[in-house]
Amino acid sequence: MRKILVLGGTRFFGKRLVEKLLQDGDSAVTILTRGLTGDDFGGRVTRLAADRTDAEGLARAAGDTDWDVIYDNICFSPDEAAAAVRIFSGKVKRYILTSSLSVYNPQPDILTEADFDPLQIPLQTGGKEKFSYQEGKQLAEAVMLGVADFPVAAVRFPIVLGVDDYTRRLHFHIEHVRAGQPIGIPNPRAEISFIRSDEAADFLYWLGSSELSGPVNACSDGTLSIGGVITAIEEITGIPAVIRHETAAADQSPFGIGESWFMDTAKARSTGFSFLSLSEWFPELVSSINSSLGKHE
């Protein structure tokens, strides 16, 4: 029986990951959260309560347990990464850090793992309030991959979408189109990667049994332009979108990037993982969310 620790596992793809681990019959799963969000795992998991940003509290909660795999979905700064390195040194066989497409700067060409090397940036200290999201993730990778004495894989996910997305980023676009509200999009031609929440969970689960290490890109096959996102919504809702280059902040698209931002997944695919086709699942997701919003008046 594998001993698995999931740091953050009560919502979105983290929750889906825990469900997959529980289904395999070979994983004893412990989740560590602040204890503020309920779950429906019942007695199937062990629960630890700690604030991820409190290194002493994290150490107390984790204790001296040895782990086969640790999934860290809630590391946003070098200090948090450094605490994990200290606390789990000699106690884990494999550590999987959820990182982000955000470690890369947008560019016209497809992004490979080599386009950002965390071992080439100077290490810094500080909590997540000291850094931008991009800087925090870059430095978390730098610490985990450069300092840890255990194997680490840093999964670079793009924007994760799903009916269960608590940030409601795709919902935002559909709701704006349905209401006839303007959407601010600086560059409709900019291409972007996405991954679906269940696919993200599938990839993390698979990676737990893989020997793949270091940075690894993970996204659905294919890209969409931001304009293509809007076109799909228009086709499914039957309502024309109101697009503006600039709008009030509340109406700016969460996907409103100025340049293309999309990833190559050859490294993951070369070791056996097959990604879903974005062009196949995206319209289905738009349709599901649109239906959940009820009949348009």
ZANUMAR-827502 format. One record per residue (C-alpha): residue number from 0; chain; z negated, y negated, x. Coordinates in steps of 0.1 Angstrom, whole numbers. Layout:
! residues N
<k=NUM c=A zz=Z yy=Y xx=X>
...
! end
This chain:
! residues 297
<k=0 c=A zz=0 yy=0 xx=0>
<k=1 c=A zz=11 yy=-33 xx=15>
<k=2 c=A zz=-14 yy=-62 xx=14>
<k=3 c=A zz=3 yy=-94 xx=4>
<k=4 c=A zz=-10 yy=-129 xx=2>
<k=5 c=A zz=9 yy=-156 xx=-17>
<k=6 c=A zz=-1 yy=-192 xx=-11>
<k=7 c=A zz=9 yy=-208 xx=-44>
<k=8 c=A zz=20 yy=-182 xx=-69>
<k=9 c=A zz=13 yy=-195 xx=-104>
<k=10 c=A zz=45 yy=-213 xx=-113>
<k=11 c=A zz=83 yy=-214 xx=-109>
<k=12 c=A zz=98 yy=-191 xx=-82>
<k=13 c=A zz=63 yy=-184 xx=-68>
<k=14 c=A zz=53 yy=-169 xx=-101>
<k=15 c=A zz=85 yy=-149 xx=-102>
<k=16 c=A zz=79 yy=-136 xx=-67>
<k=17 c=A zz=44 yy=-124 xx=-77>
<k=18 c=A zz=58 yy=-105 xx=-107>
<k=19 c=A zz=84 yy=-88 xx=-85>
<k=20 c=A zz=57 yy=-78 xx=-60>
<k=21 c=A zz=36 yy=-64 xx=-88>
<k=22 c=A zz=65 yy=-44 xx=-101>
<k=23 c=A zz=72 yy=-25 xx=-69>
<k=24 c=A zz=41 yy=-3 xx=-70>
<k=25 c=A zz=36 yy=-7 xx=-33>
<k=26 c=A zz=19 yy=-41 xx=-31>
<k=27 c=A zz=-17 yy=-52 xx=-35>
<k=28 c=A zz=-12 yy=-89 xx=-43>
<k=29 c=A zz=-36 yy=-117 xx=-37>
<k=30 c=A zz=-28 yy=-153 xx=-47>
<k=31 c=A zz=-44 yy=-184 xx=-33>
<k=32 c=A zz=-43 yy=-216 xx=-53>
<k=33 c=A zz=-67 yy=-245 xx=-62>
<k=34 c=A zz=-74 yy=-226 xx=-94>
<k=35 c=A zz=-61 yy=-255 xx=-116>
<k=36 c=A zz=-31 yy=-236 xx=-130>
<k=37 c=A zz=-37 yy=-206 xx=-152>
<k=38 c=A zz=-16 yy=-174 xx=-149>
<k=39 c=A zz=-10 yy=-143 xx=-169>
<k=40 c=A zz=-13 yy=-117 xx=-141>
<k=41 c=A zz=-46 yy=-105 xx=-155>
<k=42 c=A zz=-64 yy=-79 xx=-134>
<k=43 c=A zz=-32 yy=-71 xx=-115>
<k=44 c=A zz=-39 yy=-96 xx=-87>
<k=45 c=A zz=-68 yy=-108 xx=-66>
<k=46 c=A zz=-74 yy=-145 xx=-68>
<k=47 c=A zz=-87 yy=-168 xx=-41>
<k=48 c=A zz=-95 yy=-205 xx=-47>
<k=49 c=A zz=-90 yy=-231 xx=-20>
<k=50 c=A zz=-72 yy=-264 xx=-15>
<k=51 c=A zz=-43 yy=-257 xx=9>
<k=52 c=A zz=-49 yy=-290 xx=26>
<k=53 c=A zz=-85 yy=-281 xx=34>
<k=54 c=A zz=-84 yy=-260 xx=66>
<k=55 c=A zz=-120 yy=-250 xx=65>
<k=56 c=A zz=-118 yy=-241 xx=28>
<k=57 c=A zz=-86 yy=-220 xx=34>
<k=58 c=A zz=-103 yy=-202 xx=63>
<k=59 c=A zz=-134 yy=-193 xx=41>
<k=60 c=A zz=-112 yy=-181 xx=13>
<k=61 c=A zz=-90 yy=-160 xx=35>
<k=62 c=A zz=-119 yy=-145 xx=54>
<k=63 c=A zz=-111 yy=-117 xx=80>
<k=64 c=A zz=-86 yy=-98 xx=59>
<k=65 c=A zz=-55 yy=-85 xx=76>
<k=66 c=A zz=-22 yy=-90 xx=58>
<k=67 c=A zz=12 yy=-72 xx=59>
<k=68 c=A zz=30 yy=-103 xx=46>
<k=69 c=A zz=20 yy=-138 xx=38>
<k=70 c=A zz=42 yy=-160 xx=17>
<k=71 c=A zz=35 yy=-197 xx=21>
<k=72 c=A zz=51 yy=-217 xx=-7>
<k=73 c=A zz=29 yy=-248 xx=-4>
<k=74 c=A zz=30 yy=-260 xx=33>
<k=75 c=A zz=42 yy=-296 xx=36>
<k=76 c=A zz=28 yy=-309 xx=69>
<k=77 c=A zz=22 yy=-300 xx=105>
<k=78 c=A zz=-15 yy=-300 xx=100>
<k=79 c=A zz=-12 yy=-274 xx=72>
<k=80 c=A zz=10 yy=-253 xx=94>
<k=81 c=A zz=-13 yy=-255 xx=123>
<k=82 c=A zz=-42 yy=-245 xx=102>
<k=83 c=A zz=-23 yy=-214 xx=90>
<k=84 c=A zz=-15 yy=-205 xx=126>
<k=85 c=A zz=-51 yy=-207 xx=136>
<k=86 c=A zz=-65 yy=-189 xx=105>
<k=87 c=A zz=-40 yy=-160 xx=104>
<k=88 c=A zz=-36 yy=-154 xx=142>
<k=89 c=A zz=-39 yy=-117 xx=148>
<k=90 c=A zz=-43 yy=-111 xx=110>
<k=91 c=A zz=-7 yy=-109 xx=97>
<k=92 c=A zz=24 yy=-88 xx=105>
<k=93 c=A zz=49 yy=-112 xx=89>
<k=94 c=A zz=47 yy=-148 xx=77>
<k=95 c=A zz=73 yy=-163 xx=54>
<k=96 c=A zz=74 yy=-201 xx=51>
<k=97 c=A zz=92 yy=-217 xx=22>
<k=98 c=A zz=111 yy=-246 xx=38>
<k=99 c=A zz=139 yy=-267 xx=24>
<k=100 c=A zz=175 yy=-279 xx=27>
<k=101 c=A zz=158 yy=-313 xx=32>
<k=102 c=A zz=153 yy=-305 xx=69>
<k=103 c=A zz=190 yy=-313 xx=73>
<k=104 c=A zz=206 yy=-346 xx=71>
<k=105 c=A zz=235 yy=-347 xx=47>
<k=106 c=A zz=270 yy=-343 xx=63>
<k=107 c=A zz=305 yy=-335 xx=51>
<k=108 c=A zz=306 yy=-300 xx=67>
<k=109 c=A zz=287 yy=-269 xx=57>
<k=110 c=A zz=252 yy=-267 xx=73>
<k=111 c=A zz=242 yy=-238 xx=94>
<k=112 c=A zz=207 yy=-230 xx=107>
<k=113 c=A zz=217 yy=-245 xx=141>
<k=114 c=A zz=222 yy=-279 xx=126>
<k=115 c=A zz=185 yy=-284 xx=127>
<k=116 c=A zz=165 yy=-267 xx=155>
<k=117 c=A zz=128 yy=-273 xx=149>
<k=118 c=A zz=120 yy=-263 xx=185>
<k=119 c=A zz=138 yy=-294 xx=197>
<k=120 c=A zz=116 yy=-320 xx=180>
<k=121 c=A zz=83 yy=-333 xx=193>
<k=122 c=A zz=53 yy=-319 xx=177>
<k=123 c=A zz=31 yy=-343 xx=157>
<k=124 c=A zz=-1 yy=-341 xx=138>
<k=125 c=A zz=-10 yy=-353 xx=104>
<k=126 c=A zz=-12 yy=-345 xx=67>
<k=127 c=A zz=16 yy=-347 xx=42>
<k=128 c=A zz=7 yy=-383 xx=33>
<k=129 c=A zz=17 yy=-394 xx=68>
<k=130 c=A zz=53 yy=-381 xx=66>
<k=131 c=A zz=83 yy=-381 xx=43>
<k=132 c=A zz=91 yy=-348 xx=26>
<k=133 c=A zz=119 yy=-342 xx=52>
<k=134 c=A zz=96 yy=-349 xx=81>
<k=135 c=A zz=68 yy=-328 xx=68>
<k=136 c=A zz=90 yy=-298 xx=63>
<k=137 c=A zz=107 yy=-303 xx=97>
<k=138 c=A zz=73 yy=-305 xx=115>
<k=139 c=A zz=59 yy=-275 xx=95>
<k=140 c=A zz=88 yy=-254 xx=108>
<k=141 c=A zz=83 yy=-268 xx=143>
<k=142 c=A zz=46 yy=-257 xx=143>
<k=143 c=A zz=51 yy=-223 xx=126>
<k=144 c=A zz=82 yy=-213 xx=147>
<k=145 c=A zz=70 yy=-228 xx=179>
<k=146 c=A zz=33 yy=-220 xx=180>
<k=147 c=A zz=25 yy=-190 xx=159>
<k=148 c=A zz=18 yy=-157 xx=176>
<k=149 c=A zz=31 yy=-137 xx=146>
<k=150 c=A zz=67 yy=-133 xx=133>
<k=151 c=A zz=78 yy=-162 xx=111>
<k=152 c=A zz=108 yy=-167 xx=88>
<k=153 c=A zz=114 yy=-202 xx=75>
<k=154 c=A zz=135 yy=-201 xx=43>
<k=155 c=A zz=155 yy=-232 xx=37>
<k=156 c=A zz=161 yy=-234 xx=0>
<k=157 c=A zz=182 yy=-261 xx=-17>
<k=158 c=A zz=172 yy=-275 xx=-51>
<k=159 c=A zz=159 yy=-246 xx=-72>
<k=160 c=A zz=169 yy=-245 xx=-108>
<k=161 c=A zz=158 yy=-226 xx=-138>
<k=162 c=A zz=146 yy=-228 xx=-174>
<k=163 c=A zz=111 yy=-226 xx=-159>
<k=164 c=A zz=116 yy=-256 xx=-135>
<k=165 c=A zz=85 yy=-277 xx=-141>
<k=166 c=A zz=102 yy=-307 xx=-124>
<k=167 c=A zz=129 yy=-306 xx=-151>
<k=168 c=A zz=156 yy=-319 xx=-129>
<k=169 c=A zz=185 yy=-303 xx=-147>
<k=170 c=A zz=168 yy=-310 xx=-180>
<k=171 c=A zz=169 yy=-347 xx=-170>
<k=172 c=A zz=207 yy=-347 xx=-169>
<k=173 c=A zz=211 yy=-327 xx=-201>
<k=174 c=A zz=186 yy=-349 xx=-220>
<k=175 c=A zz=203 yy=-381 xx=-208>
<k=176 c=A zz=237 yy=-369 xx=-218>
<k=177 c=A zz=224 yy=-358 xx=-253>
<k=178 c=A zz=207 yy=-392 xx=-258>
<k=179 c=A zz=236 yy=-412 xx=-245>
<k=180 c=A zz=215 yy=-427 xx=-217>
<k=181 c=A zz=231 yy=-438 xx=-185>
<k=182 c=A zz=227 yy=-416 xx=-154>
<k=183 c=A zz=228 yy=-432 xx=-120>
<k=184 c=A zz=251 yy=-412 xx=-96>
<k=185 c=A zz=261 yy=-429 xx=-63>
<k=186 c=A zz=287 yy=-404 xx=-53>
<k=187 c=A zz=300 yy=-379 xx=-80>
<k=188 c=A zz=322 yy=-362 xx=-53>
<k=189 c=A zz=292 yy=-352 xx=-31>
<k=190 c=A zz=288 yy=-314 xx=-30>
<k=191 c=A zz=254 yy=-297 xx=-31>
<k=192 c=A zz=239 yy=-262 xx=-30>
<k=193 c=A zz=216 yy=-247 xx=-56>
<k=194 c=A zz=197 yy=-215 xx=-61>
<k=195 c=A zz=183 yy=-201 xx=-93>
<k=196 c=A zz=145 yy=-195 xx=-95>
<k=197 c=A zz=148 yy=-157 xx=-100>
<k=198 c=A zz=173 yy=-155 xx=-71>
<k=199 c=A zz=149 yy=-175 xx=-49>
<k=200 c=A zz=121 yy=-150 xx=-58>
<k=201 c=A zz=145 yy=-121 xx=-51>
<k=202 c=A zz=153 yy=-135 xx=-17>
<k=203 c=A zz=117 yy=-140 xx=-8>
<k=204 c=A zz=108 yy=-105 xx=-19>
<k=205 c=A zz=137 yy=-90 xx=1>
<k=206 c=A zz=128 yy=-110 xx=31>
<k=207 c=A zz=93 yy=-95 xx=31>
<k=208 c=A zz=107 yy=-61 xx=40>
<k=209 c=A zz=134 yy=-75 xx=64>
<k=210 c=A zz=130 yy=-82 xx=101>
<k=211 c=A zz=149 yy=-114 xx=98>
<k=212 c=A zz=130 yy=-143 xx=115>
<k=213 c=A zz=135 yy=-179 xx=124>
<k=214 c=A zz=152 yy=-204 xx=102>
<k=215 c=A zz=173 yy=-189 xx=74>
<k=216 c=A zz=194 yy=-206 xx=47>
<k=217 c=A zz=193 yy=-192 xx=12>
<k=218 c=A zz=214 yy=-205 xx=-17>
<k=219 c=A zz=238 yy=-193 xx=-43>
<k=220 c=A zz=274 yy=-187 xx=-33>
<k=221 c=A zz=296 yy=-218 xx=-37>
<k=222 c=A zz=288 yy=-254 xx=-43>
<k=223 c=A zz=290 yy=-279 xx=-71>
<k=224 c=A zz=299 yy=-316 xx=-69>
<k=225 c=A zz=275 yy=-339 xx=-87>
<k=226 c=A zz=304 yy=-348 xx=-109>
<k=227 c=A zz=309 yy=-311 xx=-116>
<k=228 c=A zz=273 yy=-308 xx=-128>
<k=229 c=A zz=280 yy=-336 xx=-153>
<k=230 c=A zz=313 yy=-321 xx=-164>
<k=231 c=A zz=296 yy=-287 xx=-171>
<k=232 c=A zz=270 yy=-305 xx=-192>
<k=233 c=A zz=296 yy=-325 xx=-211>
<k=234 c=A zz=316 yy=-293 xx=-219>
<k=235 c=A zz=285 yy=-275 xx=-232>
<k=236 c=A zz=270 yy=-303 xx=-252>
<k=237 c=A zz=303 yy=-318 xx=-264>
<k=238 c=A zz=290 yy=-352 xx=-255>
<k=239 c=A zz=305 yy=-376 xx=-229>
<k=240 c=A zz=281 yy=-387 xx=-202>
<k=241 c=A zz=275 yy=-423 xx=-194>
<k=242 c=A zz=277 yy=-425 xx=-156>
<k=243 c=A zz=268 yy=-455 xx=-135>
<k=244 c=A zz=268 yy=-461 xx=-98>
<k=245 c=A zz=235 yy=-478 xx=-101>
<k=246 c=A zz=209 yy=-478 xx=-128>
<k=247 c=A zz=172 yy=-484 xx=-133>
<k=248 c=A zz=150 yy=-461 xx=-112>
<k=249 c=A zz=140 yy=-440 xx=-143>
<k=250 c=A zz=177 yy=-432 xx=-149>
<k=251 c=A zz=187 yy=-423 xx=-113>
<k=252 c=A zz=199 yy=-387 xx=-110>
<k=253 c=A zz=175 yy=-364 xx=-91>
<k=254 c=A zz=208 yy=-350 xx=-77>
<k=255 c=A zz=221 yy=-384 xx=-68>
<k=256 c=A zz=229 yy=-379 xx=-32>
<k=257 c=A zz=253 yy=-402 xx=-13>
<k=258 c=A zz=269 yy=-375 xx=9>
<k=259 c=A zz=275 yy=-338 xx=6>
<k=260 c=A zz=246 yy=-315 xx=14>
<k=261 c=A zz=253 yy=-278 xx=13>
<k=262 c=A zz=245 yy=-247 xx=34>
<k=263 c=A zz=261 yy=-217 xx=50>
<k=264 c=A zz=243 yy=-183 xx=43>
<k=265 c=A zz=261 yy=-161 xx=68>
<k=266 c=A zz=228 yy=-153 xx=86>
<k=267 c=A zz=212 yy=-139 xx=55>
<k=268 c=A zz=243 yy=-122 xx=43>
<k=269 c=A zz=249 yy=-105 xx=76>
<k=270 c=A zz=216 yy=-86 xx=72>
<k=271 c=A zz=224 yy=-73 xx=38>
<k=272 c=A zz=214 yy=-99 xx=11>
<k=273 c=A zz=240 yy=-107 xx=-16>
<k=274 c=A zz=237 yy=-141 xx=-33>
<k=275 c=A zz=247 yy=-149 xx=-69>
<k=276 c=A zz=277 yy=-169 xx=-77>
<k=277 c=A zz=268 yy=-205 xx=-86>
<k=278 c=A zz=299 yy=-209 xx=-107>
<k=279 c=A zz=289 yy=-180 xx=-129>
<k=280 c=A zz=252 yy=-188 xx=-135>
<k=281 c=A zz=252 yy=-225 xx=-137>
<k=282 c=A zz=271 yy=-229 xx=-170>
<k=283 c=A zz=248 yy=-202 xx=-185>
<k=284 c=A zz=217 yy=-221 xx=-174>
<k=285 c=A zz=230 yy=-254 xx=-188>
<k=286 c=A zz=237 yy=-236 xx=-221>
<k=287 c=A zz=202 yy=-221 xx=-222>
<k=288 c=A zz=185 yy=-254 xx=-215>
<k=289 c=A zz=206 yy=-272 xx=-240>
<k=290 c=A zz=198 yy=-246 xx=-267>
<k=291 c=A zz=161 yy=-249 xx=-259>
<k=292 c=A zz=163 yy=-286 xx=-266>
<k=293 c=A zz=173 yy=-280 xx=-302>
<k=294 c=A zz=201 yy=-293 xx=-323>
<k=295 c=A zz=215 yy=-327 xx=-312>
<k=296 c=A zz=212 yy=-353 xx=-339>
! end
